[in-house]
Amino acid sequence: MTPLKHFCLYLLLLTLAGCGAGFAPAPAAERSVEIGMLLRRQFTADPYEPRIYRHIDTLLPDGEIYGFNTAAAENSIAENLLFRTPGVVRDTARMRAERPYYLDLAAARDFCRDGKCHLHAVTDWVKFNVTPAQAAALRRAWQELRARPPEFRLSGMNCATRAMACFARAGILPPVGIPGIDRPENLRQIVRRYYPDARILSGYFWLDENNQPQISPLE
């Protein structure tokens, strides 16, 4: 490796090491409220096929769910990467109407999209505890974002970007953005760094008749 590459690598490591420097989660004894991240895997006909995440939603203590995405009905991946489009925050009610496979068990197990059928919506549910004040602040952050949604772009202005911003506003994560690429995978790593006791469940996520979150194992 050349001296220049050594220097660049050193700068990169130094930058990453400084991300969130000085930030610490609230003491465990004060973190009495459970929240969650719902990491949605790419749709596939084989639920066991390894897939990257295509989306992320935030789960609040009462079962309310918020997630950010483009408001456009049809956009190609290239358009989403290159151009800004109007954004939208979907809450539970809107998600039930527009993306039932994220909240309904039968739909998660078998649905059609973009001309393909018998698809599965697999979720990795990351659970971790925060303080009641942080949970309330997280709700306010999402409600304010819903009232005035920013523009969407797949690179740097996406679902992970906005989820991180809401966590930071609530004091749950440091206000430094996501190191590297704004991907749900990278946000998951940040949460695991600051909340090593986070629990992860995988399967079909759904809400029962009492609006309580459930997850069923893959079949």
Residue pairs with C-beta under 8 A, 6 or more apart in sequence:
1 9
15 179
16 179
19 174
19 176
19 179
20 173
20 174
20 176
20 190
20 193
20 194
22 174
23 173
23 174
23 194
24 194
25 31
25 130
25 172
25 194
25 195
26 130
26 131
26 134
26 171
28 129
28 197
30 131
31 129
31 130
31 131
32 129
32 131
32 132
33 61
33 129
33 130
33 131
33 132
33 134
33 135
34 61
34 127
34 128
34 129
35 58
35 59
35 60
35 61
35 127
35 128
35 129
35 130
35 135
35 138
35 172
36 58
36 59
36 125
36 126
36 127
36 128
36 213
37 56
37 57
37 58
37 59
37 125
37 126
37 163
37 184
37 187
37 188
37 191
38 56
38 57
38 58
38 59
38 65
38 67
38 102
38 123
38 124
38 125
38 126
38 205
39 53
39 55
39 56
39 123
39 124
39 125
39 126
39 184
39 185
39 188
40 53
40 54
40 55
40 56
40 57
40 102
40 121
40 122
40 123
40 184
41 51
41 52
41 53
41 54
41 121
41 122
41 123
41 124
42 51
42 52
42 53
42 54
43 54
43 113
43 116
43 119
43 120
43 121
44 51
44 119
44 120
44 122
45 116
45 118
45 119
45 120
46 120
47 120
47 122
47 218
47 219
48 218
51 122
52 183
52 185
53 124
53 183
53 184
53 185
53 188
55 67
55 69
55 159
55 184
56 67
56 159
56 160
56 163
56 184
56 187
57 65
57 66
57 67
57 95
57 102
57 159
57 163
58 65
58 66
58 67
58 138
58 142
58 163
58 166
58 167
59 65
59 125
59 213
60 66
60 135
60 138
60 139
60 142
61 135
62 211
63 92
63 207
63 211
63 212
63 213
64 91
64 92
64 139
65 91
65 92
65 95
65 102
65 103
66 89
66 90
66 91
66 142
66 145
66 146
66 166
67 89
67 90
67 95
67 159
67 163
68 87
68 88
68 89
68 90
68 145
68 149
68 152
68 158
68 159
68 161
68 162
68 163
69 87
69 88
69 90
69 152
69 158
69 159
70 80
70 85
70 86
70 87
70 88
70 152
71 85
71 86
71 87
71 88
71 149
71 152
72 85
72 86
72 152
75 85
77 154
79 85
80 152
80 153
80 154
81 153
81 154
81 155
82 153
83 153
84 151
84 152
84 153
84 157
85 151
85 152
85 153
86 149
86 151
86 152
87 149
87 150
87 151
87 152
87 157
87 162
88 149
88 152
89 142
89 145
89 146
89 149
89 162
90 98
90 99
91 146
92 103
92 207
92 211
95 102
95 103
96 103
96 104
100 107
100 111
101 107
101 108
101 111
101 113
101 119
101 121
102 108
102 121
102 123
102 205
103 205
103 206
103 207
104 206
104 207
105 204
105 206
105 214
105 216
107 121
108 120
108 121
108 122
108 123
108 204
108 205
108 206
109 120
109 204
109 219
110 117
110 118
110 119
110 120
111 117
111 119
111 121
112 118
112 119
113 119
120 204
120 218
121 204
121 205
122 202
122 203
122 204
122 218
123 202
123 203
123 204
123 205
123 215
124 188
124 200
124 201
124 202
125 200
125 201
125 202
125 205
125 213
125 215
126 188
126 191
126 198
126 199
126 200
127 198
127 199
127 200
127 201
128 191
128 195
128 197
128 198
128 199
129 195
129 197
130 138
130 170
130 172
134 170
134 171
134 172
135 170
137 169
137 170
137 171
138 166
138 167
138 169
138 170
138 172
140 170
141 165
141 166
141 169
141 170
142 166
145 162
145 165
145 166
150 157
150 162
151 157
152 158
155 181
155 182
156 182
157 182
158 182
159 184
160 178
160 182
160 183
160 184
160 186
160 187
161 177
161 178
161 182
163 187
164 173
164 177
164 178
164 182
164 187
164 190
167 173
168 174
168 175
168 176
169 175
173 190
173 191
173 194
174 194
178 186
178 187
178 190
179 186
179 190
180 186
191 198
192 198
201 215
202 215
202 218
203 215
203 216
203 217
203 218
204 215
204 216
204 217
204 218
205 213
205 214
205 215
206 213
206 214
206 215
206 216
207 213
207 214
208 214
